[in-house]
């Protein structure tokens, strides 16, 4: 074997160089994330029906959904939790089954019984994997803007702007307040003017809409006509006509007290001791976490230039930083291991050639590992990086023993 390696040392050197280059190429193409892209055989169904009582939710929503879900194949267990206006069902599928196909089957079964469920129920079906969790989070604060104005700014300015980053799946807005118009009826005035609550309900349901009326032709042109009856301000809502009998016109402000109030929210966010809201970033399943994090940081810098001066946006959670620290930790352990191995080889073996052999063995082994990771579709995450970091010590020990 000694004569073999001596005779073919040049072709072997070229082969090692090609292996190192291929490993560096694989490292540049590997996706990075905090957790492996694992899909658990679990599908969660969430139904939201407002503020319905628990017993009514159990009969009208939970039980019909459970009966429908039980009919799909490869189902092992169903667990449900019902509360006021909400229902969460966890469907556990066999490990051998296709989770994506099972999700489509559940959605199809729910679509078949949709007409039997309450009309205002909102149902979402999601498979459980790490990609549904936020990878970045920012807090939005302002000492002057109200929670309503802050949420409007986040919904209509920040969310569309950040959604343009490549690899971003969703921008979630958490917290803040929504604007509502509260109409408190005056029963005495309603009785005097002969106005019933049904008449008010009908008047309000027939306004606040935009409807197309079709086209009008004028010589060579076609004009699209629309009816815009949307309510844009408090005064427009006050001027809504509730009753008109030819003699008297009754507006909403004549029989009711109308105010703009904050909607009831069940999530409250405090940022640095002040009321604010959170912006969570969810990445796409196959996107590179580090690339998304880098592009998002640059996008946030640009966003600060278009935000009002009294609004601040600050990061509170960046998952990409944890991945960078993991990569840095593995790199540090690699260089420390190489330095210690060479020192040991020089002091105890008294051979520079032996230390050079150890210096070559470790990069070649790591590059071969990266090639295999890239070939089988793995990512650089805390599991693979931890395994590489732990294996570096074994490689060094084995190299010293062999030498």
Secondary structure, DSSP 8 states (H G I E B T S, - for coil): -HHHHHHTHHHHHHHHHHHHHHHHHHHHH--B-SS---EEEEEEEEEE-TT--HHHHIIIIIHHHHHHHTTSTTEEEEEEEEETTEEEEEEEE-TTS-HHHHHHHHHHHHHHTGGGS-TT-EEEEEEEEGGGS-SEEEEEEESSS-HHHHHHHIIIIIHHHHTTSTTEEEEEEEE---EEEEEEE-HHHHHHHT--HHHHHHHHHTSS-EEEEEEEEETTEEEEEEEE----SHHHHHT-EEEE-SS-EEEHHHHEEEEEEE---S---EETTEE-EEEEEEE-TTS-HHHHHHHHHHHHHHHHHHS-TTEEEEEEEEHHHHHHHHHHHHHHHHHHHHHHHHHHIIIII--HHHHHHHHHHHHHHHHHHHHHHHHTT--BSHHHHHHHHHHHHHHHHHHHHH-
